[in-house]
């Protein structure tokens, strides 16, 4: 199931338990993204996927340094 995005949700439309939990202001509008937990990805997984795709497209530390215009420090 893909994520669902609800734009312009009034703070006053949130259930009270949610509003109290996340400090919703009733006269402001919010964007709400709803997705099943199994679809959430960790930052580490996302960064690994990006890194893998960049490497297959020819990205190397030297190319990245050239793009950024500065030397990269590795840990």
CORTAPE-V415946 format. One record per residue. N is the residue number from 0. RES is the residue in one small letter. PHI is phi as a letter, one per 40 degrees, with the letter a starting at -180 (none if undefined). PSI is psi in whole degrees, -180 to 180 (none if undefined). OMEGA is omega in whole degrees, 0 to 359 (999 if undefined). Layout:
<<N | RES | PHI | PSI | OMEGA> <N | RES | PHI | PSI | OMEGA>>
This chain:
<<0 | x | none | 125 | 181> <1 | x | c | 166 | 177> <2 | x | c | 151 | 175> <3 | x | b | 132 | 180> <4 | x | b | 126 | 177> <5 | x | b | 116 | 179> <6 | x | c | 153 | 174> <7 | x | f | 46 | 176> <8 | x | c | 124 | 179> <9 | x | c | 140 | 177> <10 | x | d | -34 | 180> <11 | x | c | -14 | 179> <12 | x | c | -11 | 180> <13 | x | c | 146 | 173> <14 | x | c | 144 | 184> <15 | x | d | -40 | 181> <16 | x | c | -37 | 177> <17 | x | c | -46 | 182> <18 | x | d | -42 | 179> <19 | x | c | -38 | 184> <20 | x | c | -37 | 185> <21 | x | b | 20 | 175> <22 | x | f | 54 | 177> <23 | x | c | 137 | 176> <24 | x | c | 125 | 191> <25 | x | c | -30 | 183> <26 | x | c | 11 | 176> <27 | x | b | 163 | 176> <28 | x | b | 153 | 186> <29 | x | b | 159 | 169> <30 | x | b | 129 | 183> <31 | x | b | 130 | 176> <32 | x | b | 123 | 181> <33 | x | b | 127 | 178> <34 | x | a | 148 | 177> <35 | x | c | 146 | 182> <36 | x | d | -36 | 183> <37 | x | c | -16 | 179> <38 | x | c | -13 | 178> <39 | x | c | 137 | 179> <40 | x | b | 146 | 177> <41 | x | c | 155 | 177> <42 | x | d | -39 | 180> <43 | x | c | -43 | 180> <44 | x | c | -43 | 179> <45 | x | c | -46 | 181> <46 | x | c | -36 | 177> <47 | x | c | -41 | 178> <48 | x | c | -44 | 179> <49 | x | c | -44 | 180> <50 | x | c | -45 | 180> <51 | x | c | -43 | 179> <52 | x | c | -40 | 179> <53 | x | c | -42 | 180> <54 | x | c | -40 | 180> <55 | x | c | -22 | 178> <56 | x | c | 7 | 175> <57 | x | g | 10 | 179> <58 | x | c | 130 | 176> <59 | x | b | 166 | 176> <60 | x | d | -39 | 179> <61 | x | c | -42 | 179> <62 | x | c | -44 | 180> <63 | x | c | -43 | 178> <64 | x | c | -39 | 179> <65 | x | c | -43 | 179> <66 | x | c | -45 | 183> <67 | x | c | -22 | 181> <68 | x | g | 22 | 179> <69 | x | a | 158 | 180> <70 | x | c | 137 | 180> <71 | x | c | 134 | 177> <72 | x | c | 128 | 180> <73 | x | b | 147 | 178> <74 | x | c | none | 999>>
